[in-house]
Amino acid sequence: MNTINRTPVNKEVSITGLYFRGGGRQLRSYPKRMELEGQEYTFIESGLHFLVKKGQQLFELFDMTDGVNNYRLKLDTNENIWTLVGMSELPRATA
């Protein structure tokens, strides 16, 4: 049985690339590249997207992967600030 070891990060990051999915009124943007502490990460798959409302604040959460790790990103839609909430290694297949 694989366990996922999630590491909390909670650091502001720069999103240096976006891609768009959907069409018409359903067009949504997703992060494609992220810069954290001078290192750039490129996401390889379309991620999961969640809307979260806390009081009057609206946040968007994105679960993304670069093929090695999973990343949870938060976009504060009022301030347009991206935060890397946490990351975890992808589970490895066992024989």
N, C-alpha and C positions, 0 to 999 in steps of 0.2 A: 504494500500500500504506500503510495506517494503522499507526502505531506508538503504543503506549500508554505515556505518560510517567507512571509511578507515583512519587508523592512520599511518602517515609516521614514519619510524623508522631509516632507513639509517645507520645501524650498521653492522660492520663485524661480521660474525658468523662462527662457525666451523660446518662442515657437518661431522657427525660421523658415517654415514652409507649410503650406496648407494644401489639401486637395478637396474636391467637392464631389458629393454623391447625391443621387436623386435627380429630380427634374421638376421644373415648374415651381410650384409653391412649396414643394417638399425638398428643395435643394438645401443641403446642409454642408457646412465646412467641418473638416476633421484635421487634426494636426498630422503633418507628414514628417517634419524634422523638429528636433528639440535640442537646445543648447543648455548644458548644465555644467558649471564650473570649467568652462573652456573646452568641453568635449561635446561633440555633436552625435546625436542618435537619430537614425532614420527608421521610421516605422514601416513595416512591410505588409501589414494586412489592414483592411478596413476594420476599425475598432467598434466597440459598443459605445453608445451614447445615452446618457441619462440626464434628465432635467430634475433639479432638486430645488425646492423653495423652502427657505428658512426665514420665517417672518415675512418681511418685504423684500428680502434679497433672493435673487434667482442665480443659481449656479448651474453650470453644465459640467458633468463628469464624463471622462473618456477613458475607457480601458483599451490600451494599445499594446502592441508587441513589436520588437525588433528581431524576433526569431531566437533570441537568447533569453531575454527578460520580458516580463509583463510590467506595464507602467499604468498607474492611475493618475490622470491629470485632472485638475479642476480649473475651470474658467470662471472667474468672477465677472459676470456680464455687466455690472455697473461700473467697475473700475478697469475692465479689460486687462486683468492680471491673471497670468497662468501660474499655477502651482503644481509641482510634482508632489502628490500626496504620499505615494509609496510605490515600491517596486518589489518584484519577486522573480526568482528564476523560474523558467518554464520547467514543468515536471519532465523528467527523463523517463523514457520507456524502459521497463525492466523485462528481462526475458524469463 
